[in-house]
Amino acid sequence: MDDDAQQEPVTSGSKEKRSDDEHETNRAATAEFRIPENASLTRPDISIRRPPAEEPAPEDEAPEEPAPVPAPPQGPWHVPLPKPAAAEKTEAPEDTPRETPAAPESSGAGPTRVEALPVLPPPPQSAPAQLPAVRSSGQWTVPWDGSAPAAHAPVNPAPPAPPPPAIPGPIPGPVAEPVEGPGAEPKRGRRWLVVVAAALVLIAGIVGGQLVRPVPEPSVELAIASSHAFPGQAPALPWPSAGQSVVHVDGLGTMGTSGASTPIPTASVAKVMTAYVYLRDHPLAPGQAGPVLTVSPQAAAQIPDRKRRGESILGVTANQQLTQRKALEALMVISANDVAHELARWDSGNPLAFVAKMNAAAASLGMTGTRYTDPSGYHSGTVSTAADQVKLLRAAMNVPAFAEIVNNRTYVPDDGGETREGGNFLLGQFGVVGGKTGYTDAAGGNFVFAARKNVAGVNTLIVGAVMGQKSPTAAGAVNTAGQLVTAAGSALTAATLAPKGARVARVDDGLGGTTPLRAASPVTVVGWGGLTVPVTVQGDPPREGEPGRRVATVTAGAAHIPLQLAQTLDEPSILKRLIRLN
């Protein structure tokens, strides 16, 4: 039977529905909306079921022949699904009378197709009510999802669909052990070879990395006490009643001070800075005369005024020839103001530019109470303190040419002129090896000095300054300095921390290995009562060396003791380099 024969005939009571059906039929007749004649507009899983419009069936009475209603086409893109084969087999012959359900009212959505489903016998009355297989929502009927039907939509029970045939799966059973064939042992051996090869590569990488890593630089460590405290009280020095004074021991510190620390005029003590700056920028080798300098006519023209003022001068003449050493000797020994200004011209072109260099040097040495206004110190605006002048003299005494020049008691000119005595009459007494005097009416008597004393084999340098002494000359400051340097030398004492040859330090190779260092001379520290002296070690040891090689130095205050290798110094072994962690 053709699917069109199953359509419900149109009744006389639905003229509006007929016009809509004709319109829909004409629409489907076009090329765009034509539906194939042999196509089915029904889906096996979705059907439409509508109750009668006039009198809906009671919920407790099941219909004798539920018939699913196929869904109408949904516009031009409705795709017809093929008719299930089972439906064709269950169709009754044409001559068999069949009860047809009442036609539902048209919803205006197009013609409704009703496909007859097989008539099933009603369930027994005693059996529980079957749950509906589908649920209705408006004009569509969909499979039931298990929830209770809505109150406004009556449910028409339908026989449940037969479950799909089960797909046979694997039958569980005991897991069979893999059967190893003849090639199982070679495969296992190859796996072990891969593991061993990977381990060897890893070990080789670790070894190579350890050997390539740079070895730490060796360092030195002290093996004795790092300080020594001298018993007793600090010494009482014969300080002057006026002015200001300072005594300092190189490597140990200040032994004592007196007076105020306000800046006062320096007088010719300023020439220490003039010589220091000139030698810094024009070094002079020990014992050498240095370049020959020519005196300017300007310096010669100023001589009459300097004599009239009573300045200390050499008395230069125009175009006079002076070596650098003789010019510095005239500056420091006889305190020649004319030579001081000429040195400034030779260095910077004019005295003012040179004075700027003097002030810059003072700042670099930490001379915070010092200001220079001229290279000779004759001007009263050049001021300083005793503590600042000690800082300057300590730095200047480290210049060998300066130490040589200030250790001269007389000035002997190169041209065979008259020999002249210097003002430092302490030279050669109490260990005094240098100094500079100064005097003006504004400054009074000033003197800076340096003395050396050997204490238990330790060469000790004592530096001091006495300034602002109320005396007609610088001699009063020089005499006071003699008393101070004598008392300071007497207050110095020594203590031996280790004898010669003692192992006082060691070299650390950075990987746990050490090599002892022995003292080349006794480790002796110098100080005074109540003073604590630090003991340190410095050095840049090599990676390897033979016994007896000097590689470091122990500093104990003013003492500097060389250290030697007590045994052969070797580089770290390969084993130490392999097992190192740092």
C-alpha positions in Angstrom: 0.0 0.0 0.0 1.4 3.5 -0.9 2.1 5.9 2.0 -0.3 8.4 0.5 -3.2 6.0 1.0 -2.7 6.1 4.8 -3.5 9.8 4.9 -6.6 10.8 6.9 -9.4 12.1 4.7 -10.4 15.6 5.1 -13.8 16.2 6.8 -16.3 18.8 6.0 -15.8 20.5 9.3 -12.2 21.5 8.4 -12.4 23.8 5.4 -9.7 26.0 6.7 -7.5 23.1 7.1 -8.2 22.1 3.5 -7.1 25.4 2.1 -3.9 25.2 4.2 -3.3 21.7 2.9 -3.7 22.8 -0.6 -1.3 25.7 -0.1 1.2 23.3 1.5 0.7 20.8 -1.4 1.2 23.5 -4.0 4.4 24.6 -2.1 5.7 21.0 -2.0 5.0 20.7 -5.7 7.6 23.2 -6.6 11.1 22.2 -7.4 12.4 23.5 -4.2 9.9 21.9 -1.9 9.0 18.7 -3.9 9.0 15.6 -1.8 9.8 12.3 -3.6 6.8 10.1 -3.9 8.5 7.1 -2.4 10.0 9.0 0.5 8.6 8.5 4.0 7.9 11.4 6.2 7.9 9.4 9.3 10.7 8.6 11.8 10.7 5.3 13.7 11.7 7.0 16.9 9.4 10.1 16.8 5.7 10.1 16.2 2.8 12.4 16.9 0.0 11.4 19.1 -3.0 13.7 19.7 -6.0 12.9 21.8 -9.5 13.6 20.4 -10.5 17.2 20.5 -14.0 16.7 21.9 -13.7 14.1 24.6 -10.2 13.0 25.7 -9.9 9.4 26.8 -9.8 8.9 30.6 -6.4 8.3 32.0 -7.4 4.9 33.5 -8.6 3.4 30.1 -5.9 2.5 27.7 -6.7 2.7 24.0 -7.2 -0.5 22.3 -4.9 0.3 19.3 -2.4 3.0 20.0 -1.1 4.4 16.8 1.9 6.7 16.6 1.5 9.8 14.5 4.3 10.8 12.2 5.9 14.2 12.6 4.9 16.7 9.9 7.7 18.0 7.7 9.6 21.0 9.2 9.8 23.4 6.3 11.6 22.9 3.1 14.7 21.3 4.7 12.9 18.4 6.3 14.8 15.2 5.4 12.5 12.2 5.1 13.8 9.0 6.8 13.3 5.6 5.3 10.4 3.5 6.5 11.3 0.8 8.9 11.2 -2.6 7.5 9.4 -4.0 10.5 6.4 -1.6 9.9 5.9 -3.0 6.4 5.8 -6.5 7.6 3.1 -5.7 10.2 0.7 -4.0 7.8 -2.7 -5.8 7.6 -4.2 -6.7 4.2 -6.6 -4.2 2.7 -9.7 -6.4 3.2 -9.0 -6.7 7.0 -11.0 -4.3 8.9 -9.0 -2.1 11.2 -10.0 0.4 13.8 -8.6 3.8 12.9 -8.0 6.3 15.7 -9.7 9.6 15.6 -8.0 12.3 13.5 -6.4 15.1 15.5 -7.3 18.7 14.9 -5.0 20.5 12.5 -2.6 22.9 14.2 -2.1 24.9 11.0 1.5 23.6 10.6 0.7 21.6 7.5 -0.8 18.2 6.6 -0.5 15.5 9.2 0.6 12.0 8.2 -0.5 9.2 10.4 1.2 5.8 10.2 -0.7 2.9 11.6 1.2 0.8 14.1 0.6 -2.8 14.8 -2.3 -3.6 17.0 -1.2 -5.1 20.3 -3.5 -6.7 22.8 -4.2 -4.7 25.9 -2.4 -5.6 29.0 -4.2 -7.7 31.7 -6.2 -5.7 34.2 -4.3 -7.2 37.1 -0.9 -6.1 35.7 0.5 -2.8 36.8 0.0 0.1 34.4 2.7 0.3 31.8 4.8 3.4 31.8 4.5 5.4 28.6 7.2 4.8 26.0 6.7 8.3 24.6 5.6 11.7 26.0 3.6 14.4 24.2 4.6 18.1 24.1 2.3 20.0 21.9 2.2 18.5 18.5 5.4 16.4 19.0 5.7 13.0 20.6 9.2 12.1 21.9 10.6 9.0 23.7 9.9 9.1 27.4 13.0 10.0 29.5 11.7 8.5 32.8 10.2 11.6 34.4 6.6 12.0 35.4 4.4 13.4 32.6 3.2 16.9 32.8 -0.2 17.5 34.3 -1.7 19.2 31.3 -0.6 16.6 28.8 -2.4 13.2 29.0 -0.2 10.2 28.6 -1.2 7.4 26.2 0.7 4.2 27.2 2.4 2.3 24.5 4.3 -1.0 24.6 8.0 -0.5 25.4 10.3 -0.9 22.5 12.3 -4.1 22.4 15.9 -3.6 23.7 18.6 -3.7 21.0 20.4 -7.0 20.6 23.4 -7.3 22.8 26.7 -7.2 21.1 28.8 -10.2 22.1 32.0 -9.1 23.9 35.1 -11.0 24.9 34.7 -13.7 27.4 36.8 -13.1 30.5 39.2 -15.8 31.4 42.6 -16.3 33.0 45.4 -14.1 31.6 47.9 -16.1 29.8 51.5 -15.6 30.6 53.5 -14.4 27.5 55.5 -17.2 26.1 59.1 -16.3 25.6 60.5 -17.5 22.4 64.1 -18.1 21.4 64.8 -14.3 21.0 63.7 -13.3 24.5 67.2 -13.6 26.1 68.9 -11.4 23.4 66.3 -8.7 23.8 66.8 -8.7 27.6 70.6 -8.5 27.0 70.2 -5.5 24.7 68.1 -3.7 27.3 70.9 -4.2 29.8 73.5 -2.9 27.3 71.4 0.3 26.9 71.2 0.8 30.6 75.0 0.2 31.1 75.8 2.5 28.2 73.6 5.3 29.6 75.2 4.9 33.0 78.7 5.1 31.5 77.8 8.2 29.6 76.4 9.8 32.7 79.5 8.9 34.7 81.7 10.3 32.0 79.8 13.5 31.9 80.1 13.9 35.7 83.8 13.2 35.7 84.5 15.5 32.8 82.4 18.3 34.4 84.3 17.9 37.7 87.7 18.0 35.9 86.8 21.0 33.7 85.5 23.1 36.7 88.1 25.7 37.7 90.0 24.9 40.9 89.5 27.5 43.7 92.3 30.0 44.2 94.5 29.1 47.2 94.4 31.4 50.2 96.4 31.8 53.5 95.0 31.4 57.0 96.5 32.4 60.3 97.4 29.6 62.7 98.2 31.8 65.8 96.3 34.3 67.8 94.9 37.2 65.8 95.8 39.9 68.3 98.0 40.7 71.3 97.1 42.9 74.3 99.9 44.6 76.2 99.4 44.9 79.9 99.7 48.1 81.9 98.7 51.7 81.5 99.1 54.1 78.5 102.3 56.2 78.8 102.3 59.8 80.0 104.2 62.0 77.5 105.7 65.4 78.3 103.1 67.5 76.3 103.6 71.2 75.9 101.4 73.6 77.8 100.5 75.6 74.7 99.5 74.9 71.1 98.7 71.4 69.9 100.7 68.2 69.6 100.3 64.6 68.3 102.6 61.6 68.5 101.8 58.6 66.2 103.6 55.3 65.8 103.3 53.8 62.3 101.4 50.6 62.2 100.1 51.0 65.8 98.2 54.3 66.0 98.2 57.5 67.9 100.1 57.3 71.2 98.6 60.6 72.5 97.6 64.2 71.7 97.4 67.5 73.5 95.7 70.9 73.0 92.8 71.8 70.7 92.3 70.6 67.1 91.3 73.9 65.5 93.2 74.9 62.4 96.1 77.4 62.9 98.7 78.9 60.6 101.3 76.5 59.4 104.1 78.8 58.4 106.8 76.9 56.4 105.5 73.5 57.5 103.3 74.0 54.4 106.4 73.2 52.2 105.9 69.5 53.1 102.8 69.5 50.9 104.7 71.5 48.2 107.4 68.8 48.0 104.9 65.9 48.3 102.8 67.2 45.3 105.8 68.0 43.2 107.4 64.6 43.7 104.1 62.9 43.1 103.8 64.4 39.7 107.6 64.5 38.9 109.0 61.3 40.5 112.7 61.4 41.4 114.7 58.2 41.8 116.7 57.7 45.0 120.2 59.3 44.7 119.4 60.9 41.3 119.6 64.7 40.7 116.7 64.8 38.3 116.1 67.3 35.4 117.7 70.8 35.3 115.3 73.6 35.8 115.8 77.3 34.8 114.8 80.1 37.2 112.3 82.6 35.7 113.0 86.3 35.6 109.8 86.8 37.6 111.2 84.8 40.5 114.4 86.8 40.4 112.4 90.1 40.4 110.6 89.2 43.6 113.8 88.7 45.6 114.1 92.3 46.9 110.6 92.3 48.3 111.2 89.0 50.0 114.4 90.2 51.7 112.6 93.3 52.9 109.9 91.2 54.6 112.5 88.9 56.2 111.5 85.7 54.4 113.7 82.7 54.2 115.0 82.5 50.6 117.7 81.0 48.5 118.2 84.2 46.5 117.7 82.9 43.0 118.7 84.8 39.9 117.2 85.0 36.5 118.1 82.0 34.3 119.8 80.2 37.1 120.1 76.4 36.7 118.9 74.1 39.4 118.4 70.4 39.4 115.2 69.1 40.8 117.0 67.5 43.8 118.8 70.8 44.7 115.6 72.8 44.3 113.8 70.4 46.7 116.8 70.5 49.2 116.7 74.3 49.2 112.9 74.1 49.8 113.0 71.6 52.7 116.4 72.2 54.4 116.7 76.0 54.3 113.0 76.7 53.7 113.5 78.9 50.6 110.2 80.7 49.8 111.5 81.9 46.4 112.1 78.3 45.4 108.7 77.2 46.6 107.0 79.7 44.2 109.3 78.7 41.4 108.5 75.0 41.8 104.8 75.9 41.6 105.5 77.7 38.3 107.5 74.8 36.9 104.7 72.4 37.7 101.5 74.3 36.9 102.5 77.6 35.2 101.5 79.8 38.1 101.3 79.5 41.9 97.5 79.6 42.1 97.0 76.6 39.9 99.6 74.7 42.0 97.8 75.7 45.3 94.6 74.1 43.9 96.6 70.8 43.5 97.8 71.1 47.1 94.3 71.4 48.4 93.1 68.4 46.3 96.0 66.3 47.7 95.0 67.3 51.3 91.5 66.2 50.7 92.6 62.8 49.4 94.7 62.3 52.6 91.8 63.1 54.8 93.2 66.4 56.0 89.8 67.9 56.8 91.2 70.8 58.9 93.7 72.0 56.3 93.5 74.8 53.7 96.4 76.1 51.5 96.5 79.6 50.1 100.2 79.7 48.9 103.0 77.2 48.2 105.4 78.5 50.9 103.1 79.0 54.0 104.2 82.5 54.5 100.6 83.7 54.1 98.7 83.4 57.3 95.6 82.0 55.4 97.4 78.7 55.0 96.1 76.8 58.1 96.1 73.2 59.4 96.2 71.0 62.5 98.8 68.9 64.2 96.8 65.7 63.4 96.5 66.7 59.7 100.3 67.4 59.5 101.0 63.9 60.9 98.9 62.3 58.2 100.8 64.3 55.5 104.3 63.5 56.9 103.5 59.8 57.1 102.5 59.8 53.4 105.5 61.8 52.4 108.0 59.6 54.3 106.8 56.7 52.1 108.4 58.5 49.1 112.1 57.5 49.1 113.3 60.8 47.5 111.5 62.8 50.1 112.9 60.7 53.0 116.4 61.3 51.5 116.0 65.0 51.2 114.6 65.8 54.7 117.4 63.7 56.2 120.0 66.4 55.3 121.2 68.8 58.0 122.8 71.3 55.5 122.3 72.6 52.0 125.3 72.4 49.7 124.8 74.2 46.4 126.0 72.7 43.1 127.9 75.9 42.1 130.3 75.8 45.0 128.5 78.4 47.0 128.3 78.7 50.7 126.9 75.7 52.7 123.9 76.6 54.8 122.6 74.9 57.9 119.0 73.7 58.2 116.6 74.4 61.1 116.1 70.7 62.2 119.0 70.4 64.7 117.4 67.1 66.0 118.6 65.2 63.0 120.8 62.3 64.1 119.5 62.5 67.7 116.8 60.3 69.4 116.4 58.5 66.1 115.1 61.6 64.2 115.4 61.1 60.5 113.5 64.0 59.0 111.3 67.0 59.7 110.4 70.5 58.7 110.4 73.7 60.8 108.2 76.8 60.4 107.8 80.1 62.1 105.9 83.3 61.5 104.6 85.9 64.0 101.0 84.7 63.3 101.9 81.0 63.5 104.5 80.9 66.3 106.9 77.9 66.3 105.9 74.8 64.4 107.8 71.5 63.8 106.9 68.1 62.2 109.3 65.3 62.7 110.0 61.6 62.0 112.1 59.3 64.1 113.0 55.6 63.8 113.7 53.2 66.7 114.5 49.6 66.6 112.5 47.7 69.2 113.4 44.0 69.7 114.5 43.8 66.0 111.4 45.7 64.7 112.1 49.0 62.9 109.5 51.4 64.2 108.7 54.8 62.8 107.5 57.6 65.1 105.8 60.6 63.5 104.8 63.8 65.4 103.9 67.4 65.1 104.2 70.3 67.5 102.4 73.5 66.5 101.5 77.0 67.9 104.4 77.3 70.3 104.9 80.7 71.9 108.5 81.2 71.0 110.5 83.8 68.9 111.7 81.1 66.6 110.9 77.5 65.6 113.5 76.3 68.1 110.9 76.1 70.9 108.8 73.6 68.9 111.9 71.6 68.0 113.0 71.3 71.6 109.5 70.2 72.7 109.5 67.6 69.9 112.8 66.2 71.2 111.2 65.5 74.6 108.2 63.9 73.0 110.1 61.6 70.7 112.4 60.5 73.6 109.5 59.6 75.9 107.6 57.8 73.1 110.6 55.7 72.2 111.0 54.7 75.8 107.4 53.7 76.1 107.6 51.2 73.3 107.9 47.5 74.3 107.8 44.2 72.4 106.4 40.7 72.8 107.4 37.6 70.7 104.4 35.6 69.6 106.3 32.8 67.7 110.0 32.0 67.2 111.7 31.7 63.9 110.7 28.7 62.0 107.4 28.2 63.8 104.4 27.2 61.8 102.2 30.3 62.1 100.0 30.1 59.0 98.9 27.7 56.3 97.9 27.6 52.6 94.4 26.3 51.9 94.0 24.9 48.4 90.2 25.4 48.5 89.4 21.7 48.3 90.3 20.6 51.9 94.1 20.5 51.5 96.5 22.6 53.6 100.2 23.3 53.5 101.9 24.9 56.6 103.9 28.1 56.5 106.8 28.9 58.8 108.1 32.3 60.0 111.3 33.4 58.4 112.1 35.4 61.6 110.5 35.7 65.1 107.0 37.0 65.1 107.5 40.0 67.4 104.9 42.7 68.1 105.7 46.2 69.4 103.3 48.3 71.4 102.8 50.1 74.7 100.9 49.5 77.9 97.1 49.1 77.4 97.4 48.7 73.6 95.9 45.8 71.7 97.7 45.1 68.5 96.0 43.0 65.7 97.9 40.2 63.9 97.0 39.5 60.3 98.3 37.5 57.4 98.4 38.6 53.7 99.6 36.8 50.6 98.9 35.5 47.2 100.2 32.0 47.3 100.8 30.0 44.1 99.2 26.7 43.3 102.4 24.8 43.7 105.9 25.6 45.2 109.0 24.2 46.8 109.8 24.3 50.5 111.4 27.6 51.6 109.6 29.7 49.0 108.2 33.0 50.5 104.5 33.2 49.8 102.9 35.4 52.5 103.6 37.9 55.3 102.4 38.2 58.9 101.8 41.8 60.0 101.9 42.4 63.8 101.6 46.1 64.3 104.8 47.6 63.0 106.4 44.2 62.3 106.2 42.5 59.0 107.4 38.8 59.1 107.9 36.8 55.8 106.4 33.3 55.7 107.9 30.4 53.8 106.5 27.0 52.7 107.3 24.4 55.3 106.8 21.6 52.6 106.0 21.1 49.0 102.9 22.8 47.8 101.0 20.7 45.3 97.9 21.3 43.3 94.7 19.4 44.4 94.8 15.8 43.3 92.4 14.4 40.7 90.5 12.5 43.4 89.9 15.7 45.3 88.7 17.4 42.1 86.3 14.6 41.4 84.7 14.4 44.8 84.6 18.2 45.4 81.2 19.7 46.3 82.1 23.4 46.2 
